[in-house]
Amino acid sequence: MIIGYARTSTIDQIAGLEAQIRELEAAQCKKIFQEQVSSVAIRAQLEAALEFTREGDVLVVTKLDRLARSVADLMTLIQTLEKKTVGLRILNLGMDTQTPTGKLMLTVLGGVAQFEREIMLERQREGVAKAKAAGKYKGRKPLTDELRQEVVCLAAGGMAKTHIACQLKIGEASVYRILAASK
């Protein structure tokens, strides 16, 4: 059986998810698992797809970054699939791990992708450090005392933290930090 897996990082990326599903359907996937979560979060549908696969099946994804967050993660997923004798196909690379060349290329490309990400993060950290040294990087503006008091009052009134965040247009993590600091 050909099984598809589609993922976007946020629920705002509906068009991206729909495009992946169309590609997976065109690749003749009989069952498609889909989710909208960050790659660092628990990917329940990926786990379900891996659990669903059987010997001889093929797991199909549109792009490598939709499947794995790092080379180590990729290698773990490949080992899981190999133990079950399940192939992996990545559409945009035209790659299939059911061939020795496909396995080699996947490992090499996974390493290059991780290298690119680490270089990008290193440049970002250097840029932030340079901006801080020049006095141009100030970080985000702190929340006002009035807003902090409003968070505490709303929470004391029994309002849920998620609703407080939505009503005041601040992050949920900020609500939790404010309430923890007020105790």
Long-range contacts (C-beta under 8 A, 24 or more apart in sequence): 1-30, 1-31, 1-54, 1-56, 1-57, 1-58, 2-27, 2-28, 2-29, 2-30, 2-57, 2-58, 2-60, 3-29, 3-30, 3-31, 3-32, 3-33, 3-49, 3-52, 3-53, 3-57, 3-58, 3-59, 3-60, 4-29, 4-31, 4-32, 4-33, 4-59, 4-60, 4-61, 5-32, 5-33, 5-34, 5-45, 5-46, 5-49, 5-59, 5-60, 5-61, 5-66, 5-67, 6-32, 6-33, 6-34, 6-35, 6-61, 6-62, 6-66, 7-34, 7-35, 7-36, 7-37, 7-39, 7-43, 7-45, 7-46, 7-66, 7-67, 8-36, 9-36, 9-37, 9-38, 9-39, 10-36, 10-38, 11-36, 19-62, 20-62, 20-66, 23-62, 23-91, 24-60, 24-62, 24-91, 27-60, 27-89, 27-91, 29-60, 39-65, 39-68, 39-69, 40-69, 50-77, 50-80, 50-81, 50-84, 53-81, 53-84, 53-86, 54-84, 54-86, 55-84, 55-85, 55-86, 56-85, 56-86, 57-84, 57-86, 57-87, 58-86, 58-87, 58-88, 58-89, 58-96, 58-98, 59-86, 59-87, 59-88, 59-89, 60-88, 60-89, 60-90, 60-91, 61-88, 61-89, 61-90, 61-91, 62-90, 62-91, 62-92, 63-90, 63-91, 63-92, 63-93, 64-90, 64-92, 64-93, 64-106, 64-109, 64-110, 64-113, 65-113, 68-110, 70-114, 71-107, 71-110, 71-111, 71-113, 71-114, 74-106, 74-107, 74-110, 75-107, 75-110, 78-103, 78-106, 143-170, 143-174, 143-178, 148-178, 148-182, 151-175, 151-178, 151-179, 152-178, 152-179, 152-182, 155-179
